[in-house]
Structure formats: C-alpha cells, structure tokens
Amino acid sequence: MIDVLLVLLIIFMLLIPTVPTGEKALVPKPSTDNTPTPKIIDPTVVLQLVESPDGPPSLKINEDQVGWDDLKSRLEIIFTPRKEKVIFVKADKKLNWEEVARAIDVAHTAGVVNVGLITDEMR
C-alpha cells in the first residue's frame, strides 16, 4: 500500500511543474501600419474653467483661450490623432459643479475617454 502511495506521489510531483500557472498576459504586438505617427507636442491636456463675473466661466486649453462654441471642435482636433484620450480639468473653487460637468460632457462627446480632476491640493 505504501509503495502505491509513493508511486502516486512521485507521479504527481512530476506532473505539477508542467502545468502552466499564473495569469494570461496580452503581449503588445508591433504595429503593421507603416504610416508615421504624428508627433504630439504636449502630451498633457488641461482644460481650465476660470470664473467670469458676467456669465459662464471662460475656458482655456493648455493656457489657450477657447470659447464654449469652439470647445468641441478644438478638443476633436487635439484628440483625434492621440491613442491616449485623457484630459485633466481644473476649475476655480467658486464655480458651480454644473459648469464643470458641462465641460466634461463636451469633452466626452469630442472623444475624450478618461477625465482627471485637478484640485487645489494638487497644484
């Protein structure tokens, strides 16, 4: 009886290391597309909402002034060639959340996938 157990133990000890363990990993494959990728000048895009005394807040994309009417088209121009569609939103503390949410909504419709919020503690 002991002999059978020892034989089974040896068989299982030999079989266990051959069974692959761990997580399946997706390895990136090299691109087959030969077109050159456009160089992105500034990888970080910050949308800033600045309080305005006479109406809706003014907007800046990386310190460039933008109107609410042009926001979607400007963001589409910026994010169309990018693979990482991430924008950071920075707003004045006194602004209503509705205005910030409106700007984030416009960014999502322009193709932005991820939105980060910059707070005063991060500045």
C-alpha positions in Angstrom: 0.0 0.0 0.0 2.8 2.4 0.9 4.5 1.6 -2.4 1.4 2.7 -4.4 1.2 5.9 -2.5 4.9 6.7 -3.1 4.5 6.0 -6.8 1.4 8.3 -7.0 3.3 10.9 -5.0 6.2 10.8 -7.5 3.9 10.9 -10.5 2.0 14.0 -9.2 5.3 15.7 -8.3 6.5 15.2 -11.9 3.2 16.4 -13.4 2.6 19.5 -11.3 5.5 21.6 -12.7 4.5 21.0 -16.3 1.1 22.6 -15.7 1.3 26.3 -16.6 0.4 28.6 -13.7 -0.2 32.3 -13.5 -2.2 34.9 -15.3 -2.6 35.1 -19.0 -0.8 38.2 -20.4 -1.5 40.1 -23.6 1.8 41.0 -25.1 1.7 44.0 -27.4 2.3 43.2 -31.0 4.3 45.5 -33.2 2.3 47.7 -35.5 2.0 46.7 -39.1 0.9 50.2 -40.1 3.8 51.9 -41.9 2.3 55.4 -41.7 4.3 57.7 -39.4 2.6 58.6 -36.2 2.1 62.3 -35.8 4.3 63.8 -33.1 2.2 65.1 -30.2 3.8 68.3 -28.9 2.1 68.4 -25.5 1.0 65.1 -24.1 -0.9 66.6 -21.2 -4.1 68.4 -22.0 -5.6 70.6 -19.2 -9.0 72.2 -19.6 -9.2 75.1 -17.2 -12.5 76.8 -16.2 -12.0 80.3 -14.9 -14.7 82.2 -13.1 -16.2 85.1 -15.1 -18.1 87.8 -13.4 -20.5 88.3 -16.3 -21.9 84.8 -17.2 -20.5 81.4 -17.9 -16.9 80.7 -17.0 -14.2 81.2 -19.6 -12.3 78.2 -20.9 -8.6 77.6 -21.5 -7.0 74.5 -23.1 -3.3 74.5 -22.1 -3.4 78.3 -21.4 -5.1 79.0 -24.9 -8.4 80.8 -24.6 -11.3 78.9 -26.1 -15.0 79.8 -26.3 -17.8 77.4 -25.4 -18.9 77.2 -29.0 -15.4 76.2 -30.2 -14.6 73.8 -27.3 -15.8 70.5 -29.0 -14.1 71.2 -32.3 -10.8 72.2 -30.6 -10.9 69.0 -28.5 -11.6 66.8 -31.5 -8.6 68.3 -33.3 -6.4 67.6 -30.3 -7.6 64.1 -29.5 -8.3 62.6 -32.9 -4.6 61.6 -33.6 -4.0 60.5 -30.0 -4.1 57.0 -28.7 -4.5 58.1 -25.0 -7.5 60.2 -24.8 -7.0 61.7 -21.3 -7.9 65.3 -20.3 -7.4 67.0 -16.9 -10.0 69.5 -15.8 -9.0 72.4 -13.4 -11.7 74.7 -12.2 -12.0 77.7 -9.8 -13.3 76.8 -6.4 -16.3 79.1 -6.6 -17.7 77.6 -9.8 -20.9 75.6 -9.8 -20.4 71.9 -10.5 -22.9 72.2 -13.3 -20.5 74.2 -15.4 -17.7 71.7 -14.8 -20.0 68.8 -15.6 -21.0 70.6 -18.8 -17.3 70.9 -19.9 -16.7 67.3 -19.1 -19.7 66.3 -21.1 -18.5 68.3 -24.1 -15.1 66.6 -23.7 -16.7 63.1 -23.8 -18.6 64.0 -26.9 -15.4 65.1 -28.5 -13.8 61.7 -28.0 -12.1 62.0 -24.6 -12.3 58.7 -22.7 -10.7 59.5 -19.3 -11.1 62.7 -17.3 -9.0 63.6 -14.3 -9.8 66.4 -11.9 -7.1 68.7 -10.6 -7.8 70.0 -7.1 -6.1 72.9 -5.2 -4.1 70.4 -3.2 -2.5 69.0 -6.4 -1.4 72.4 -7.7 
